[in-house]
Amino acid sequence: MREILLNGDNKMKKLLFGTILLALVSVFPITTMAAVDISVGISLPPPIVFAAPPEVVVIPETYVYVVPDLDVDIFFYGGWWWRPWQGRWYRSHYYDRGWVYHDSVPSFYFDVDPGWRGYYRDHNWHGHRWSYERIPHQRLHQSWKSWQKDRRWERRGTWGVQNYKPRPQQQRQELRQQRQQQYQQRPEVQQHQQQRQQQQRQPQVQKPQSQQQRQPQGQQPRQQPQERVQQPQRQEQRPQGQQPQHSQPQGKPEEREGEHRK
């Protein structure tokens, strides 16, 4: 008998576990679908195989670090690795994996001189000798924040460029605007913008359905104050209709007084 009861308990436990598992499987896809955003369908850049952690070089007049030994652009700024690809931008905490789509152009990019590769190859930055420093990967991650806080590269010979004076702020802003316009004219960037516009138009078709569902919810708070305003009026009218009922308690004390006089 004990074996039969144990077998029955095991079957009930398995059945209960199966129903719980089925409920979880049916619920989680709904929640994951609700979290889908506009980045769905955007492919990730192809992986890059590194034989060793890459060394970087800081771009003059910035705190942007670049990997100079690659044909593709990979930047490091603000604790993130950044990578443009097919008119889109991706970032990660790692230089070789974990790339995630970023929906805008990082602000530092327009401070980077587009001809930095040629200047790096020639050791010359706009006519001045550029004695750049190759920074190991581990040292970068340990020190980038303190370097930026202490303004290290200004104090050390203006980023290693001999006898070089940084551009005035107004000239730098003009260069940023020019680079931004040139960036927007790239074919891959224009194609990506068109794709984003198409994706943004698709949710607009479904807006009337969501609005129809939200309208009753939006009208309920408007009706509630009206009901609350009318409730005191009803309470004021009730005492007027109930005045004859209150006359009986008022008469009883008079009779008692008469009895007391007798």
DAMOZI-V963608 format. One record per residue. SS is DSSP state (H for helix, E for strand, - for the rest). PHI is phi in whole degrees, 0 to 359 (NA if undefined). BURIAL is # if it has 24 or more other ideal C-beta (glycine too) atoms within 12 Angstrom, else .. Layout:
ss=SS phi=PHI burial=BURIAL
ss=SS phi=PHI burial=BURIAL
//
This chain:
ss=- phi=NA burial=.
ss=H phi=296 burial=.
ss=H phi=297 burial=.
ss=H phi=294 burial=.
ss=H phi=294 burial=.
ss=H phi=295 burial=.
ss=H phi=298 burial=.
ss=H phi=295 burial=.
ss=H phi=294 burial=.
ss=H phi=296 burial=.
ss=H phi=295 burial=.
ss=H phi=295 burial=.
ss=H phi=296 burial=.
ss=H phi=297 burial=.
ss=H phi=295 burial=.
ss=H phi=295 burial=.
ss=H phi=297 burial=.
ss=H phi=295 burial=.
ss=H phi=293 burial=.
ss=H phi=296 burial=.
ss=H phi=297 burial=.
ss=H phi=297 burial=.
ss=H phi=295 burial=.
ss=H phi=294 burial=.
ss=H phi=296 burial=.
ss=H phi=283 burial=.
ss=H phi=271 burial=.
ss=H phi=296 burial=.
ss=H phi=300 burial=.
ss=H phi=293 burial=.
ss=H phi=293 burial=.
ss=H phi=291 burial=.
ss=H phi=292 burial=.
ss=H phi=291 burial=.
ss=- phi=271 burial=.
ss=- phi=291 burial=.
ss=- phi=241 burial=.
ss=- phi=289 burial=.
ss=- phi=284 burial=.
ss=- phi=295 burial=.
ss=- phi=94 burial=.
ss=- phi=270 burial=#
ss=- phi=284 burial=.
ss=- phi=270 burial=.
ss=- phi=292 burial=#
ss=- phi=295 burial=.
ss=- phi=290 burial=.
ss=- phi=244 burial=#
ss=- phi=269 burial=.
ss=- phi=251 burial=.
ss=- phi=288 burial=.
ss=- phi=205 burial=.
ss=- phi=305 burial=.
ss=- phi=284 burial=#
ss=- phi=272 burial=#
ss=E phi=231 burial=#
ss=E phi=228 burial=#
ss=E phi=275 burial=#
ss=- phi=282 burial=#
ss=- phi=305 burial=#
ss=- phi=68 burial=#
ss=- phi=220 burial=#
ss=- phi=242 burial=#
ss=- phi=258 burial=#
ss=E phi=249 burial=#
ss=E phi=237 burial=#
ss=- phi=266 burial=#
ss=- phi=279 burial=#
ss=- phi=266 burial=.
ss=- phi=239 burial=.
ss=- phi=279 burial=.
ss=- phi=257 burial=.
ss=- phi=274 burial=#
ss=E phi=227 burial=#
ss=E phi=246 burial=#
ss=E phi=233 burial=#
ss=E phi=202 burial=#
ss=- phi=63 burial=.
ss=- phi=86 burial=.
ss=E phi=239 burial=#
ss=E phi=266 burial=#
ss=E phi=239 burial=#
ss=E phi=212 burial=#
ss=E phi=274 burial=#
ss=E phi=200 burial=#
ss=- phi=54 burial=.
ss=- phi=78 burial=#
ss=E phi=242 burial=#
ss=E phi=238 burial=#
ss=E phi=227 burial=#
ss=E phi=218 burial=#
ss=E phi=198 burial=#
ss=- phi=277 burial=.
ss=- phi=236 burial=.
ss=- phi=279 burial=#
ss=- phi=234 burial=.
ss=- phi=194 burial=.
ss=- phi=71 burial=.
ss=- phi=289 burial=#
ss=E phi=231 burial=.
ss=E phi=295 burial=#
ss=E phi=246 burial=#
ss=- phi=278 burial=.
ss=- phi=210 burial=.
ss=- phi=281 burial=#
ss=- phi=298 burial=#
ss=H phi=295 burial=.
ss=H phi=292 burial=#
ss=H phi=297 burial=#
ss=H phi=281 burial=#
ss=H phi=269 burial=#
ss=- phi=275 burial=#
ss=- phi=290 burial=#
ss=- phi=300 burial=.
ss=- phi=265 burial=.
ss=H phi=297 burial=#
ss=H phi=294 burial=.
ss=H phi=294 burial=.
ss=H phi=295 burial=#
ss=H phi=293 burial=#
ss=H phi=296 burial=.
ss=H phi=268 burial=.
ss=- phi=54 burial=.
ss=E phi=216 burial=.
ss=E phi=246 burial=#
ss=- phi=53 burial=#
ss=- phi=86 burial=.
ss=E phi=239 burial=.
ss=E phi=299 burial=.
ss=E phi=249 burial=#
ss=- phi=265 burial=.
ss=- phi=288 burial=#
ss=- phi=244 burial=#
ss=- phi=275 burial=.
ss=E phi=256 burial=#
ss=- phi=296 burial=.
ss=H phi=299 burial=#
ss=H phi=295 burial=.
ss=H phi=295 burial=.
ss=H phi=299 burial=#
ss=H phi=292 burial=.
ss=H phi=280 burial=.
ss=H phi=238 burial=#
ss=H phi=300 burial=#
ss=H phi=289 burial=.
ss=H phi=292 burial=.
ss=H phi=298 burial=#
ss=H phi=291 burial=.
ss=H phi=292 burial=.
ss=H phi=272 burial=.
ss=- phi=56 burial=.
ss=H phi=296 burial=.
ss=H phi=285 burial=#
ss=H phi=293 burial=.
ss=H phi=283 burial=.
ss=- phi=259 burial=.
ss=H phi=66 burial=.
ss=H phi=46 burial=#
ss=H phi=63 burial=#
ss=H phi=82 burial=#
ss=E phi=268 burial=#
ss=- phi=286 burial=.
ss=- phi=52 burial=.
ss=- phi=250 burial=.
ss=- phi=252 burial=.
ss=- phi=301 burial=.
ss=- phi=292 burial=.
ss=- phi=298 burial=.
ss=H phi=299 burial=.
ss=H phi=295 burial=.
ss=H phi=293 burial=.
ss=H phi=293 burial=.
ss=H phi=294 burial=.
ss=H phi=296 burial=.
ss=H phi=296 burial=#
ss=H phi=299 burial=#
ss=H phi=295 burial=.
ss=H phi=297 burial=.
ss=H phi=293 burial=#
ss=H phi=294 burial=.
ss=H phi=295 burial=.
ss=H phi=295 burial=.
ss=H phi=294 burial=#
ss=H phi=294 burial=.
ss=- phi=274 burial=.
ss=- phi=292 burial=.
ss=H phi=300 burial=.
ss=H phi=292 burial=.
ss=H phi=288 burial=#
ss=H phi=297 burial=.
ss=H phi=295 burial=.
ss=H phi=294 burial=#
ss=H phi=296 burial=.
ss=H phi=296 burial=.
ss=H phi=296 burial=.
ss=H phi=294 burial=.
ss=H phi=296 burial=.
ss=H phi=294 burial=.
ss=H phi=291 burial=.
ss=H phi=286 burial=.
ss=H phi=283 burial=.
ss=H phi=297 burial=.
ss=H phi=296 burial=.
ss=H phi=294 burial=.
ss=H phi=291 burial=.
ss=- phi=272 burial=.
ss=H phi=297 burial=.
ss=H phi=302 burial=.
ss=H phi=293 burial=.
ss=H phi=293 burial=.
ss=H phi=292 burial=.
ss=H phi=295 burial=.
ss=H phi=285 burial=.
ss=H phi=274 burial=.
ss=H phi=298 burial=.
ss=H phi=300 burial=.
ss=H phi=292 burial=.
ss=H phi=284 burial=.
ss=H phi=276 burial=.
ss=H phi=297 burial=.
ss=H phi=298 burial=.
ss=H phi=289 burial=.
ss=H phi=283 burial=.
ss=H phi=297 burial=.
ss=H phi=299 burial=.
ss=H phi=295 burial=.
ss=H phi=293 burial=.
ss=H phi=292 burial=.
ss=H phi=289 burial=.
ss=H phi=282 burial=.
ss=H phi=298 burial=.
ss=H phi=297 burial=.
ss=H phi=296 burial=.
ss=H phi=294 burial=.
ss=H phi=291 burial=.
ss=H phi=289 burial=.
ss=H phi=284 burial=.
ss=H phi=296 burial=.
ss=H phi=297 burial=.
ss=H phi=294 burial=.
ss=H phi=285 burial=.
ss=- phi=256 burial=.
ss=H phi=297 burial=.
ss=H phi=301 burial=.
ss=H phi=292 burial=.
ss=H phi=283 burial=.
ss=H phi=289 burial=.
ss=H phi=294 burial=.
ss=H phi=295 burial=.
ss=H phi=288 burial=.
ss=H phi=283 burial=.
ss=H phi=297 burial=.
ss=H phi=298 burial=.
ss=H phi=294 burial=.
ss=H phi=297 burial=.
ss=H phi=294 burial=.
ss=H phi=294 burial=.
ss=H phi=296 burial=.
ss=H phi=301 burial=.
ss=H phi=292 burial=.
ss=H phi=288 burial=.
ss=- phi=301 burial=.
//
